[in-house]
Structure formats: structure tokens, C-alpha cells
Amino acid sequence: MEMETTEGVPLEEFLSLVTDGVGVCEESCESREQCGQIACYCIRSVFPHPDYFLLYEKLRRIRFTQEFAKYIEENRLKNGEE
């Protein structure tokens, strides 16, 4: 999909978002309720195009999968399992 904007999120900032997450409305968000999460004002204010948000979501899933696998392995080693 071709990007509709020439402006992007600097790589360092993007990686920080992947690591730390994006802050969104804690309570009810009228924008999220009407437009859905990908088009919510909170998300649109951070990502210049929906493709950035979709990549962010994929990288967050990979990151948490890796952290979960590491957690399981560490606990197996603590319990003396091979």
C-alpha cells in the first residue's frame, strides 16, 4: 500500500512507541467509539498514516511474544526443567 504522506515517525521514536506503547484515552473515548481504534484521534495524533499503526501493532505482538517466551524459559530454568 502506498503511503499518502511524506512525513513519517522518526525510527527512534517509533521504536520507543513499540517498546513503551501508545497512550490512549483511559476512559470512554467518543472518537474511538465512532471511528474505531485505528481511526481514533489518539492514534491519528501519533501516527501519520494507518500503515504506521498496523506496523506498530505487529511489532508489539512480536515483542510480547518474545518476552513471554523468555519468561517461560527463565521459569523453566529456575524450576530445574530442561
C-alpha positions in Angstrom: 0.0 0.0 0.0 1.4 3.4 -1.0 1.8 5.9 1.8 -0.4 9.0 1.5 2.0 11.2 3.3 5.7 12.0 3.0 6.0 12.7 6.7 6.9 9.8 9.0 7.7 9.0 12.5 11.4 9.0 13.3 12.7 5.5 13.7 13.9 6.1 17.3 10.5 7.5 18.3 8.7 4.6 16.5 10.8 2.0 18.3 10.1 3.8 21.6 6.4 3.6 20.9 6.7 -0.1 20.2 8.6 -0.6 23.4 6.5 1.7 25.7 3.1 1.6 24.0 0.9 4.4 22.8 -1.0 6.3 25.5 -4.7 6.4 24.6 -7.8 7.7 26.5 -8.2 5.7 29.6 -12.0 6.3 29.9 -14.6 6.4 27.3 -13.4 7.9 24.0 -16.0 9.3 21.7 -13.6 9.3 18.8 -12.7 5.6 19.3 -16.3 4.6 19.7 -17.3 6.4 16.5 -14.3 5.7 14.3 -12.7 2.6 15.8 -9.3 2.3 17.3 -7.3 2.7 14.1 -9.0 6.0 13.3 -9.3 7.3 16.9 -8.0 10.8 17.4 -5.5 9.4 20.0 -3.9 7.2 17.3 -4.2 9.7 14.4 -2.3 12.2 16.6 0.6 9.8 16.9 0.7 8.0 13.5 0.6 9.9 10.2 -1.0 7.0 8.3 -2.9 3.9 9.3 0.0 1.7 7.9 2.2 3.0 10.7 -0.3 1.9 13.3 -0.7 -1.5 11.7 3.1 -2.0 11.7 3.2 -0.8 15.3 0.6 -3.4 16.3 2.5 -6.2 14.5 5.8 -5.2 16.2 4.1 -5.0 19.6 2.7 -8.6 19.2 6.2 -9.8 18.2 7.8 -8.0 21.2 5.3 -9.5 23.7 5.6 -13.0 22.1 9.4 -12.8 22.6 9.1 -11.5 26.2 6.6 -14.3 27.0 8.9 -16.9 25.5 11.8 -15.5 27.6 9.7 -15.5 30.7 8.8 -19.2 30.2 12.4 -20.2 29.5 13.6 -18.4 32.7 11.0 -20.1 34.8 11.8 -23.5 33.4 15.5 -22.9 34.3 14.5 -21.8 37.8 12.5 -24.9 38.3 15.3 -27.2 37.0 13.4 -28.2 33.9 15.2 -28.8 30.6 
